[in-house]
Amino acid sequence: MISSALDVALAVALASLPLLLGIWLLAFGRTFAEARRAREAQLRLALAGDLGLSPRELTSLNTKALFKLREQAAFDDLTGALRRGAGISAIDREVARARRHKSALSLAFVDIDGLKAANDRHGHAGGDKLIRGLARALKGGLRDQDLLVRYGGDEFVCVLPDTRAEAGLAKLSEIRKAAAKAGVRFSVGLAQLERSDDVVSLLARADRQLYMVKARRGDIVQLPPGQPDGSRGRRITA
């Protein structure tokens, strides 16, 4: 009698198993779909934040379109170099990579000589021509693994992975000579990554070197107040 009852209970349990499994799969599927939708929403909000889109603009774009927009927004229209925000993120990654692999990393601040004179003589079209010429010269001389960032106006940052300061200066010197033949002249300040550096301090040291180069040449005749070493200390933000 007991054996018969057990057999019946087992049969009922086995019969119910597909139903229970179906309920579990349905619940799991809903939970998984909800989690995926939540992740998608967070990703879309993050992309929209990067692009400065409003909620209304966000609803008209799918995630793929948002990624495409962000990629386009990462590059400067005039020069094709990375924009400042995307460039800072890229420099941060290169600093982390150099620390991880214990490899050298150099960074150069570059700006055009004579931009104001070009603007005065030919208007902004003349200045834009010089800026494009500088970007073209830098791209032509840098390696595929190097990065070019338009930091602002006529200021560019060249990121040179696996490169010590001496080699970086030699490379920028070659580019300067080639650019001068095309009528583009620029100044360079370069710094090599040190153990105590982060992105801000590395950029600041390269910027300070650029400032000192221009000061020695006479382009800058007065140091900013409170900056006895020549550091401008006003452009470096992460």
C-alpha atoms as a printed R data frame, in Angstrom:
    type eleno elety resid chain resno      x      y       z
1   ATOM     1    CA   MET     A     1  0.000  0.000   0.000
2   ATOM     2    CA   ILE     A     2  2.815  2.369   0.977
3   ATOM     3    CA   SER     A     3  4.735  1.370  -2.129
4   ATOM     4    CA   SER     A     4  1.689  2.123  -4.275
5   ATOM     5    CA   ALA     A     5  1.296  5.588  -2.712
6   ATOM     6    CA   LEU     A     6  4.958  6.316  -3.327
7   ATOM     7    CA   ASP     A     7  4.608  5.232  -6.927
8   ATOM     8    CA   VAL     A     8  1.640  7.558  -7.381
9   ATOM     9    CA   ALA     A     9  3.515 10.478  -5.767
10  ATOM    10    CA   LEU     A    10  6.525  9.846  -7.960
11  ATOM    11    CA   ALA     A    11  4.378  9.682 -11.063
12  ATOM    12    CA   VAL     A    12  2.672 12.960 -10.153
13  ATOM    13    CA   ALA     A    13  6.047 14.611  -9.517
14  ATOM    14    CA   LEU     A    14  7.411 13.397 -12.832
15  ATOM    15    CA   ALA     A    15  4.302 14.555 -14.623
16  ATOM    16    CA   SER     A    16  4.593 17.983 -13.015
17  ATOM    17    CA   LEU     A    17  8.270 18.349 -13.843
18  ATOM    18    CA   PRO     A    18  7.809 19.736 -17.391
19  ATOM    19    CA   LEU     A    19  5.306 22.275 -16.071
20  ATOM    20    CA   LEU     A    20  7.624 23.356 -13.261
21  ATOM    21    CA   LEU     A    21 10.544 23.539 -15.656
22  ATOM    22    CA   GLY     A    22  8.496 25.646 -18.044
23  ATOM    23    CA   ILE     A    23  7.511 28.037 -15.245
24  ATOM    24    CA   TRP     A    24 11.151 28.297 -14.134
25  ATOM    25    CA   LEU     A    25 12.359 28.955 -17.681
26  ATOM    26    CA   LEU     A    26  9.661 31.569 -18.187
27  ATOM    27    CA   ALA     A    27 10.613 33.330 -14.959
28  ATOM    28    CA   PHE     A    28 14.321 33.090 -15.770
29  ATOM    29    CA   GLY     A    29 13.731 34.378 -19.286
30  ATOM    30    CA   ARG     A    30 11.813 37.357 -17.994
31  ATOM    31    CA   THR     A    31 14.509 38.108 -15.404
32  ATOM    32    CA   PHE     A    32 17.250 37.809 -18.035
33  ATOM    33    CA   ALA     A    33 15.342 40.016 -20.492
34  ATOM    34    CA   GLU     A    34 14.718 42.625 -17.800
35  ATOM    35    CA   ALA     A    35 18.400 42.602 -16.814
36  ATOM    36    CA   ARG     A    36 19.419 42.968 -20.451
37  ATOM    37    CA   ARG     A    37 16.997 45.868 -20.940
38  ATOM    38    CA   ALA     A    38 18.355 47.523 -17.785
39  ATOM    39    CA   ARG     A    39 21.944 47.166 -19.023
40  ATOM    40    CA   GLU     A    40 20.899 48.491 -22.435
41  ATOM    41    CA   ALA     A    41 19.219 51.490 -20.821
42  ATOM    42    CA   GLN     A    42 22.314 52.232 -18.704
43  ATOM    43    CA   LEU     A    43 24.537 51.957 -21.770
44  ATOM    44    CA   ARG     A    44 22.286 54.267 -23.787
45  ATOM    45    CA   LEU     A    45 22.234 56.817 -20.975
46  ATOM    46    CA   ALA     A    46 26.032 56.699 -20.717
47  ATOM    47    CA   LEU     A    47 26.419 57.189 -24.476
48  ATOM    48    CA   ALA     A    48 23.889 60.021 -24.435
49  ATOM    49    CA   GLY     A    49 25.812 61.657 -21.597
50  ATOM    50    CA   ASP     A    50 29.041 61.447 -23.601
51  ATOM    51    CA   LEU     A    51 27.330 63.081 -26.561
52  ATOM    52    CA   GLY     A    52 25.354 65.656 -24.605
53  ATOM    53    CA   LEU     A    53 21.999 64.393 -25.932
54  ATOM    54    CA   SER     A    54 18.675 65.205 -24.307
55  ATOM    55    CA   PRO     A    55 16.180 62.437 -23.338
56  ATOM    56    CA   ARG     A    56 13.998 63.458 -26.294
57  ATOM    57    CA   GLU     A    57 16.917 63.043 -28.721
58  ATOM    58    CA   LEU     A    58 17.858 59.745 -27.097
59  ATOM    59    CA   THR     A    59 14.513 58.097 -27.918
60  ATOM    60    CA   SER     A    60 15.024 58.595 -31.656
61  ATOM    61    CA   LEU     A    61 18.370 56.742 -31.765
62  ATOM    62    CA   ASN     A    62 19.142 53.075 -31.222
63  ATOM    63    CA   THR     A    63 22.273 51.883 -29.439
64  ATOM    64    CA   LYS     A    64 24.152 51.172 -32.665
65  ATOM    65    CA   ALA     A    65 23.500 54.712 -33.896
66  ATOM    66    CA   LEU     A    66 24.664 56.113 -30.554
67  ATOM    67    CA   PHE     A    67 27.942 54.189 -30.788
68  ATOM    68    CA   LYS     A    68 28.451 55.520 -34.327
69  ATOM    69    CA   LEU     A    69 27.791 59.071 -33.188
70  ATOM    70    CA   ARG     A    70 30.234 58.725 -30.318
71  ATOM    71    CA   GLU     A    71 32.912 57.412 -32.655
72  ATOM    72    CA   GLN     A    72 32.362 60.345 -35.004
73  ATOM    73    CA   ALA     A    73 32.371 62.785 -32.083
74  ATOM    74    CA   ALA     A    74 35.753 61.470 -30.915
75  ATOM    75    CA   PHE     A    75 37.525 63.010 -33.914
76  ATOM    76    CA   ASP     A    76 38.042 66.660 -34.740
77  ATOM    77    CA   ASP     A    77 36.364 67.754 -37.978
78  ATOM    78    CA   LEU     A    78 39.121 70.125 -39.085
79  ATOM    79    CA   THR     A    79 42.149 67.880 -38.539
80  ATOM    80    CA   GLY     A    80 40.931 64.316 -38.050
81  ATOM    81    CA   ALA     A    81 42.857 64.132 -34.762
82  ATOM    82    CA   LEU     A    82 41.245 62.895 -31.565
83  ATOM    83    CA   ARG     A    83 39.269 65.538 -29.735
84  ATOM    84    CA   ARG     A    84 40.420 66.575 -26.289
85  ATOM    85    CA   GLY     A    85 37.971 64.461 -24.252
86  ATOM    86    CA   ALA     A    86 38.563 61.280 -26.238
87  ATOM    87    CA   GLY     A    87 42.280 62.042 -26.280
88  ATOM    88    CA   ILE     A    88 42.548 62.346 -22.504
89  ATOM    89    CA   SER     A    89 40.867 58.939 -22.156
90  ATOM    90    CA   ALA     A    90 43.275 57.458 -24.711
91  ATOM    91    CA   ILE     A    91 46.298 58.944 -22.904
92  ATOM    92    CA   ASP     A    92 45.025 57.506 -19.634
93  ATOM    93    CA   ARG     A    93 44.877 54.051 -21.235
94  ATOM    94    CA   GLU     A    94 48.411 54.430 -22.615
95  ATOM    95    CA   VAL     A    95 49.731 55.442 -19.197
96  ATOM    96    CA   ALA     A    96 48.073 52.374 -17.658
97  ATOM    97    CA   ARG     A    97 49.495 50.138 -20.413
98  ATOM    98    CA   ALA     A    98 53.011 51.542 -19.972
99  ATOM    99    CA   ARG     A    99 52.858 50.890 -16.228
100 ATOM   100    CA   ARG     A   100 51.498 47.385 -16.743
101 ATOM   101    CA   HIS     A   101 54.234 46.437 -19.221
102 ATOM   102    CA   LYS     A   102 56.929 48.580 -17.561
103 ATOM   103    CA   SER     A   103 57.572 50.249 -20.921
104 ATOM   104    CA   ALA     A   104 58.574 53.795 -21.818
105 ATOM   105    CA   LEU     A   105 56.035 56.434 -22.811
106 ATOM   106    CA   SER     A   106 56.690 59.962 -24.027
107 ATOM   107    CA   LEU     A   107 54.212 62.753 -24.609
108 ATOM   108    CA   ALA     A   108 54.767 65.962 -26.578
109 ATOM   109    CA   PHE     A   109 52.846 69.238 -26.473
110 ATOM   110    CA   VAL     A   110 52.964 70.967 -29.867
111 ATOM   111    CA   ASP     A   111 51.689 74.347 -31.004
112 ATOM   112    CA   ILE     A   112 51.986 76.373 -34.192
113 ATOM   113    CA   ASP     A   113 54.390 79.293 -34.531
114 ATOM   114    CA   GLY     A   114 52.904 82.371 -36.188
115 ATOM   115    CA   LEU     A   115 49.218 81.470 -36.037
116 ATOM   116    CA   LYS     A   116 48.156 84.963 -34.953
117 ATOM   117    CA   ALA     A   117 50.062 86.526 -37.837
118 ATOM   118    CA   ALA     A   118 48.388 84.117 -40.280
119 ATOM   119    CA   ASN     A   119 44.971 84.984 -38.868
120 ATOM   120    CA   ASP     A   120 45.749 88.703 -39.096
121 ATOM   121    CA   ARG     A   121 46.895 88.464 -42.705
122 ATOM   122    CA   HIS     A   122 44.490 85.899 -44.119
123 ATOM   123    CA   GLY     A   123 41.667 85.622 -41.597
124 ATOM   124    CA   HIS     A   124 40.614 82.413 -39.886
125 ATOM   125    CA   ALA     A   125 40.804 80.528 -43.189
126 ATOM   126    CA   GLY     A   126 44.561 81.140 -43.164
127 ATOM   127    CA   GLY     A   127 44.824 79.966 -39.564
128 ATOM   128    CA   ASP     A   128 42.776 76.846 -40.294
129 ATOM   129    CA   LYS     A   129 45.066 76.071 -43.220
130 ATOM   130    CA   LEU     A   130 48.078 76.180 -40.902
131 ATOM   131    CA   ILE     A   131 46.331 73.969 -38.325
132 ATOM   132    CA   ARG     A   132 45.435 71.411 -40.998
133 ATOM   133    CA   GLY     A   133 49.001 71.543 -42.285
134 ATOM   134    CA   LEU     A   134 50.391 70.859 -38.827
135 ATOM   135    CA   ALA     A   135 48.026 67.928 -38.289
136 ATOM   136    CA   ARG     A   136 48.989 66.523 -41.693
137 ATOM   137    CA   ALA     A   137 52.705 66.843 -40.910
138 ATOM   138    CA   LEU     A   138 52.332 65.185 -37.508
139 ATOM   139    CA   LYS     A   139 50.230 62.326 -38.887
140 ATOM   140    CA   GLY     A   140 52.714 61.797 -41.697
141 ATOM   141    CA   GLY     A   141 55.650 61.551 -39.304
142 ATOM   142    CA   LEU     A   142 54.141 59.578 -36.444
143 ATOM   143    CA   ARG     A   143 53.871 55.787 -36.323
144 ATOM   144    CA   ASP     A   144 50.609 53.854 -36.511
145 ATOM   145    CA   GLN     A   145 50.727 53.134 -32.770
146 ATOM   146    CA   ASP     A   146 51.222 56.805 -31.872
147 ATOM   147    CA   LEU     A   147 48.263 59.018 -31.004
148 ATOM   148    CA   LEU     A   148 47.512 62.558 -32.132
149 ATOM   149    CA   VAL     A   149 45.151 64.683 -30.041
150 ATOM   150    CA   ARG     A   150 43.928 68.176 -30.843
151 ATOM   151    CA   TYR     A   151 44.069 69.599 -27.348
152 ATOM   152    CA   GLY     A   152 42.619 72.973 -28.276
153 ATOM   153    CA   GLY     A   153 43.031 75.651 -30.948
154 ATOM   154    CA   ASP     A   154 46.490 75.196 -32.435
155 ATOM   155    CA   GLU     A   155 47.688 72.929 -29.620
156 ATOM   156    CA   PHE     A   156 48.231 69.224 -30.257
157 ATOM   157    CA   VAL     A   157 49.445 66.367 -28.094
158 ATOM   158    CA   CYS     A   158 51.496 63.522 -29.565
159 ATOM   159    CA   VAL     A   159 51.493 60.308 -27.525
160 ATOM   160    CA   LEU     A   160 54.475 58.061 -28.231
161 ATOM   161    CA   PRO     A   161 54.242 54.564 -26.705
162 ATOM   162    CA   ASP     A   162 57.436 52.546 -26.146
163 ATOM   163    CA   THR     A   163 59.482 55.704 -26.714
164 ATOM   164    CA   ARG     A   164 62.020 57.390 -24.476
165 ATOM   165    CA   ALA     A   165 62.420 61.156 -24.395
166 ATOM   166    CA   GLU     A   166 65.554 61.249 -26.579
167 ATOM   167    CA   ALA     A   167 63.931 59.194 -29.335
168 ATOM   168    CA   GLY     A   168 60.734 61.234 -29.072
169 ATOM   169    CA   LEU     A   169 62.607 64.520 -29.456
170 ATOM   170    CA   ALA     A   170 64.500 63.114 -32.441
171 ATOM   171    CA   LYS     A   171 61.235 62.062 -34.091
172 ATOM   172    CA   LEU     A   172 59.602 65.463 -33.513
173 ATOM   173    CA   SER     A   173 62.726 67.170 -34.854
174 ATOM   174    CA   GLU     A   174 62.413 65.191 -38.087
175 ATOM   175    CA   ILE     A   175 58.754 66.156 -38.369
176 ATOM   176    CA   ARG     A   176 59.599 69.832 -37.736
177 ATOM   177    CA   LYS     A   177 62.092 69.847 -40.600
178 ATOM   178    CA   ALA     A   178 59.596 68.242 -42.985
179 ATOM   179    CA   ALA     A   179 56.801 70.591 -41.900
180 ATOM   180    CA   ALA     A   180 59.015 73.689 -42.311
181 ATOM   181    CA   LYS     A   181 59.492 72.815 -45.977
182 ATOM   182    CA   ALA     A   182 55.696 73.007 -46.329
183 ATOM   183    CA   GLY     A   183 55.604 76.372 -44.562
184 ATOM   184    CA   VAL     A   184 54.436 75.076 -41.168
185 ATOM   185    CA   ARG     A   185 56.543 75.816 -38.097
186 ATOM   186    CA   PHE     A   186 55.809 74.632 -34.589
187 ATOM   187    CA   SER     A   187 57.259 74.418 -31.090
188 ATOM   188    CA   VAL     A   188 57.553 71.262 -28.979
189 ATOM   189    CA   GLY     A   189 57.675 70.431 -25.292
190 ATOM   190    CA   LEU     A   190 58.173 66.767 -24.410
191 ATOM   191    CA   ALA     A   191 58.054 64.730 -21.201
192 ATOM   192    CA   GLN     A   192 58.687 61.055 -20.471
193 ATOM   193    CA   LEU     A   193 56.422 59.149 -18.093
194 ATOM   194    CA   GLU     A   194 57.850 58.909 -14.586
195 ATOM   195    CA   ARG     A   195 56.849 56.621 -11.741
196 ATOM   196    CA   SER     A   196 55.014 59.395  -9.890
197 ATOM   197    CA   ASP     A   197 53.111 60.658 -12.954
198 ATOM   198    CA   ASP     A   198 49.439 60.519 -13.701
199 ATOM   199    CA   VAL     A   199 47.832 61.928 -16.869
200 ATOM   200    CA   VAL     A   200 47.586 65.435 -15.442
201 ATOM   201    CA   SER     A   201 51.185 65.663 -14.234
202 ATOM   202    CA   LEU     A   202 52.552 64.154 -17.457
203 ATOM   203    CA   LEU     A   203 50.637 66.685 -19.571
204 ATOM   204    CA   ALA     A   204 51.693 69.481 -17.225
205 ATOM   205    CA   ARG     A   205 55.397 68.650 -17.543
206 ATOM   206    CA   ALA     A   206 55.207 68.545 -21.348
207 ATOM   207    CA   ASP     A   207 53.262 71.812 -21.325
208 ATOM   208    CA   ARG     A   208 55.875 73.394 -19.042
209 ATOM   209    CA   GLN     A   209 58.654 72.317 -21.393
210 ATOM   210    CA   LEU     A   210 56.816 73.884 -24.329
211 ATOM   211    CA   TYR     A   211 56.364 77.107 -22.381
212 ATOM   212    CA   MET     A   212 60.047 77.239 -21.471
213 ATOM   213    CA   VAL     A   213 61.070 76.650 -25.107
214 ATOM   214    CA   LYS     A   214 58.935 79.585 -26.206
215 ATOM   215    CA   ALA     A   215 60.144 81.753 -23.303
216 ATOM   216    CA   ARG     A   216 63.822 81.124 -24.145
217 ATOM   217    CA   ARG     A   217 63.124 82.057 -27.758
218 ATOM   218    CA   GLY     A   218 61.501 85.312 -26.690
219 ATOM   219    CA   ASP     A   219 57.941 84.446 -27.741
220 ATOM   220    CA   ILE     A   220 56.883 84.856 -24.094
221 ATOM   221    CA   VAL     A   221 58.332 87.809 -22.201
222 ATOM   222    CA   GLN     A   222 56.558 87.563 -18.844
223 ATOM   223    CA   LEU     A   223 55.854 84.528 -16.688
224 ATOM   224    CA   PRO     A   224 52.384 84.192 -15.189
225 ATOM   225    CA   PRO     A   225 52.076 85.270 -11.520
226 ATOM   226    CA   GLY     A   226 52.886 82.488  -9.078
227 ATOM   227    CA   GLN     A   227 54.582 80.334 -11.735
228 ATOM   228    CA   PRO     A   228 58.344 80.891 -11.228
229 ATOM   229    CA   ASP     A   229 59.260 77.708 -13.075
230 ATOM   230    CA   GLY     A   230 57.408 78.751 -16.221
231 ATOM   231    CA   SER     A   231 54.484 76.376 -15.821
232 ATOM   232    CA   ARG     A   232 51.288 77.843 -17.176
233 ATOM   233    CA   GLY     A   233 49.201 75.624 -14.948
234 ATOM   234    CA   ARG     A   234 45.974 76.711 -16.629
235 ATOM   235    CA   ARG     A   235 45.247 74.240 -19.401
236 ATOM   236    CA   ILE     A   236 45.693 70.809 -17.876
237 ATOM   237    CA   THR     A   237 42.411 69.158 -16.946
238 ATOM   238    CA   ALA     A   238 41.416 65.496 -16.941
